[in-house]
Amino acid sequence: MDNLTRFSEFSVTPLVGSTTKWSCPSNIALVKYWGKKSGGTQIPANPSISWSLSDLKSTTNVSILSQGDFGFEFWLDGKPKPSFEPKLTEFFQRIMEFCPWLKSVKLKIESTNNFPHGTGIASSAAGLGALSTCLVDLETAEGQEINWEKVSFLSRLGSGSACRSMFSKPAIWGESSTIEGSSDLFAVEIPSTVHSNFLNWEDCVLIVDAGEKSVSSTQGHSLLSNHPYASARFEMASRNLTSMVGVLENGDTKAFIEIVESEALQLHAMMQTSVPYYLLMRPNTLAIIEAIWKFRESTGLPLCFTLDAGANVHLLYNCEKKLDIMNFVEEQLLPYCESGRYLCSSIGGAPKRIANE
Ligand code: DP6
C-alpha cells in the first residue's frame, strides 16, 4: 500500500456540528532531531527519541462549523489568534490529501496550554499533537480505535517533534536500522521494556529567557543543509539513538546522562557553527549547567540537563531524591531563572479525550 492510500483512510465523514476535545503532552528529546532531509516534507535527517511531558500540555477543541470551501478559525485561550494562522494554513495544505473531507468544511479550533505564555516553552508539539488527534478522532467511527500512527503522521507535517507526543513510553521518530518498525513518517514507541531506573523521572524546566527566540527551529533546521559538520552530526545522532535505546532497557544511568548532555551540547554546537552562526544559550544557561555538574559531582545523585532550541534548561532527575533536588533548585538555580520561574512535569503521558462539559 502506498503512503497516500495508507494514510488517507478514514471511516466517517464528519458532519456539521461534530465536535471533539483532546489534550496532548509536550515532549523533550533525549537524542535530538536537528536537520531535515532534502526532497521530502518534514523528513528528519536522523532518528530521535523523546520523553512525553505529561504536565505540560495543550487542550484543543475542534468543531465543524459549516460546509463549504475549507476554512478555519483559530482561538487561543478564548481569543482569536491570527498570528498562528500561517503555520496552521501550511499544516492544513500538507494534510488535506490525507484528510480529504477537510476540503469542504469550516473548522473552529479552540486551544489552551496549561503552561503560561511567555515562558519560552514551545507549545507547537503539544498544540499540533492535540489538533491532529482531534482531526483523526472526528473521522473515526464511534467505538473504533483511533489510528495513532495516522495521528503521529499528521502531527509530523505540522511540526516534526510533535509526532513524538502520542506515546507514554519513550517515542522514536526516524528510520534506524537497529529499531524494527521505525519510520521517517511517524513515531513509534520504544519496542523494549524500559528499565525501572527510568520509570520515575521528572523534568523541571528552568525558565532562563521567556522571550521569543531570535532564530526559529524551522529556520535552524534549514541551516543544516549547508552545514560543514552536518554529516558527522547525523551519524553521531544515529549512534546515540541506538545506544540510548539500549541504555533505557539496561538501566545504565551514567551512560544515559552522558548521551543526554552530549546531545544537548551538540544541538547548540550545531547552531553556533551554522552559516550564519547564532547563539541561543544565555549566560544563565551556562551558570545553571555548571551548577548542575557541581551538584552532581558532590552528591552523586542521578540528574542531568538537556536543552531544546532555546535558552531554558531542562533538569531531568530521578524522583527518588526529589526533596534534595528541589532544595538544590530553590537554593541554587532559581537565582538564574527569569522572575524565579520554573515548571516541573512528570515523564510520560499520551493524548487524553476530554469529555464535553
Ligand atoms: C530542538 O519540531 O520545532 O526541539 O519540524 O520545523 O516544526 P519543525 O521543528 P521542531 O524542531 C524541534 C527540534 C528540537 C529537538 C527535538 O525536539 O528533537
Boltz pocket constraint, residues with backbone or C-beta under 6 A from the ligand:
constraints:
  - pocket:
      binder: B
      contacts: [[A, 27], [A, 28], [A, 29], [A, 31], [A, 32], [A, 33], [A, 34], [A, 42], [A, 48], [A, 124], [A, 156], [A, 158], [A, 159], [A, 160], [A, 161], [A, 162], [A, 217], [A, 218], [A, 221], [A, 267], [A, 307], [A, 308], [A, 309]]
      max_distance: 6.0
